[in-house]
Amino acid sequence: MRILLPPSETKRDGGADAPLALTTLSFPTLSAAREQTLAALDELSVDGEAMMRALKLGPRQAAEVDRNRELPSAPTMAAIDRYTGVLFDALDAPSLDAAAREFAGRTVVVHSALLGLVGALDPVPAYRLSHDSKLPGLRLKAHWRAPIAEVLGREPGLIIDLRSEGYAELGPAPVRPGSVYVRVVSVDGTGRKRALNHFNKQAKGRFTRAVLEARPELGTLDEMLDWALAAGFSMQLGEERGAASPREVELVA
């Protein structure tokens, strides 16, 4: 089983681990692509104003430029601890016990625009780069889509894709039984469904934390739906969107 999470724009400062070394990251076949994004970001770092435009930063976010410039020597920490924001606040990884963190290391993957897929416990620095950022000579969607799709296509078992659509486009999960895309919805009094934003992220964080605490061995879509119901989550099959799209599951928040 793999749980795919989006990253967040915001990240925790600091870290006690050594600077980034690509050899410490999961999915080593992505190393060459990682080197290219790091080099492109380093090139962009020469011009602070150009970087702010490329990353769509406002004046109060100028410190993000310094973060990117200091990337080669910056300390690292586990990816699941590095990211903050609504989803990761609900997940609250630092408060997980050792068994839950070990399970996260085996199952949870965060999709970084800078580094591609990283394991939950992979040591990563603080940085600023989004799925729609513009790097010199490098289009992120074209750059990451095939390598990440190849990695995910080799993953056996259940894939639970909790990424935003922007990151799913950056590297689609395989379209096969056992690969599902989770969409968070709300249902009003008339039964009408609508997608959520803030509570979408919160629901995904709560769901991921519940999986890590319970540590179920889920191998199929049916097993996931049964476990979710027993764990108190309202989760059901969504509309089928054709043979070229992954099976969608709706998580009702």
N, C-alpha and C positions, 0 to 999 in steps of 0.2 A: 504494500500500500504506500502511495505517495500523496501527500497533501500539498498542493501548490498554492503559495501565498503571493500576493503582490507585495512590493516594497512600500515604503512611505517616503514622502518628501522630507519629513523631519527625521532626525537621527540623534541619538544620544552622543554627547561629546566624550572624549577621553578613551580609555581602554588600557588594559594592563599587559596586553600581548604585544609581541614584536610586530614591526611593520609588515604590510601585506607581502606575502610570498605566494605566487600562483600555485606552487607545488603543494600548498596546504589545503587547497580548495577541492571540493568534490567535483566530479564530472571533468576529469582532466582533458577530455577531447575538446573542451571549450577553451583551452589555454591560448591557442593562437588568436582566436577571436578576442579574448580578454586583453591580450597584449596590444591589439590594434585599437580597441576603445581607450585603453589607458594612454596610449601614445597620442591619439587624437585629442583627448582631454588635456593632456600636457601641452600640446601645441596651442590649444585654445587659451590656456592659462597665461600665455605671454601677454595677452591684451585683456585687461580686466573689464573694460567697457564692452568689448566684443563678447566676452563670456557672459556678462550680465544679460545682454540681448539674447544670446543663444539659449540661455537657461531660463529666460523670461523672469528675471529677478528684479525686484523693486529696490529702491535706495536702502531700505531697512534690512535688506538681505545681502548686503555687500560682503558680510563675513563668509558667505558660502563660497565666494571666489577664493578667499584665503584657504578654506578647507581643501578645495581642489588643488591649489598650488602646493600645499603641504602633504599631499597624498603619499608620495614615495616614502616619507619618513614618519607618517602618522601612526600612532598605536592602533591596534585592532582589538575587537572583542567579538564574541559569538554573534552571528547575524541576527539571531532571534532576540538578542538583547540590544543590538545596535538600533534597530528601527523603533520609532515611537509613533504617535498618532492614534487615531480612534481604534483601528483594528488591533494594533499591538498593545495598546493600553488595556483593551478588553482581554486579550490573551495573557498579559501580565507575566511574561516568561521568567523574569527574575525571581518570582515567588514560587515557581514550580519546584517540586522536590526532585531529588536526583534521578529517581526512576522515570519520572515524566520527561525530564530533560534528555535522558538517554534514549527514550522512545522517540522524542522529537528529532534527535540526531539521526535516527534510522528512517524516519517517515516524512518529516517536514522539509520542504524546499522553498526558498524565497527567490523570486525572479527579479534580479537586479538589472537595470538598464546598462550599468557599467560592467558587471562581471558575469552576466547571464544567470544561469541557475546556480545557486549556492546552497549548501546544506545548512540546516538550522544552527549547527554548532561551528560552522566554518568561521575563522577569524577574518573580519572585514573592517576596513577603516570607515570613518565618516566621509561622505562625499555628497555632491549634488549633481544628479543627472536623472532625467525623466525619460519615459518611453517616447515622448515627442520632442525631446531636445535636439538641437541641430549641432553636429560636430563637423569640423572641416574635413571634407573629402569622405564622409562616412554617413550613410543613412541607416539609422539604427534598425528600422524594420527589415530592410534588405540584408543588413549585416547579421542579425541574430536569427531571423526566421528559420532558415534551413538548418543551421547547426543545432538549435534548441529542439526543433521538431524531430530531428534525428535522435537526439538523446532521449527524448520522451517516448519516441516510438520503440526504443529498446527496453523501456522499463516494463517489467512484468507486473501482473496483478492490477489492483484497483488504483486508478488515478482520480483524485478528487480535486478538481480545478476550482479554486476560490479566487483566482486572479480577476482583476478588472478586465474589461474588454480590450483596453489599450495594450495591456501586457500579454493577453492571450493572443493578440495579433502579432506580437513580437516573437512568438514561438508557439504555434498551436499544439495542443495535446492531440494524441492520435484519436481518430474516429474509429472506435471499436467497442465491443461490449467490455464493460469494466472501466471505461473512461467517461467521466461525467463532468459537466460544467454546472456549477451551482449558482443560481440566481436568487437573490434575496428579494422577497416581495412582501407587501402588506395586503390584507384583505379587509375591505370595508363591510358595512352592514348589509350591503346588497350582494356581496360575493365578488365584487369587482376587485381585480388585482392591480397593483401598481408597484413599479420598481422604487427602491429606496436609495438614498445616498449615505447620509451619516449613519443611520441605523443599519444599513447594508454592511458597512465595515464593522460595526459593533457586533452584529450577529455572527459574522464570519470569525471574529476573534473569540467570541464565547463558544462557538461550535468547536473550533480548533482546540481550545483549552480543555473542553469536556472530553474530546478524544484522547488528548495527552494524559489526562488524569485517569481515565478508564482503561486506556491501552487495549482496546479491542483489536483482534486480528480480523480485519475485514477484507475479504477477498473478492466480493461481488457487489453489484449494485443492490440486490435484494438484501444482503447482509447489512449494508450501510443503512438502508431505509428502516429495517427492523431495529437496528441498534439505536438510530436517531429517535424513533418513536419511544423506545424504552427509556431513553435518556431525557425525554421531555421536550424534544424538538419536533416541530411540525414540518415535515419534509415530505414532498410528494413529487411524482414525475411531472415534468412540464410538457409543453407542446413539442412534438417532434418537428424538427426544422429541416428535414431532408437527409439523404444519405451522406452528404458531404459535411454535415455539421455534427458535433458531439451531442450525445444525449444530454438533455437539460433536466436538472432537478431544481425544484423551487423550495427554498427555505423560508418559511413564513415567520416574519419577525413581529 
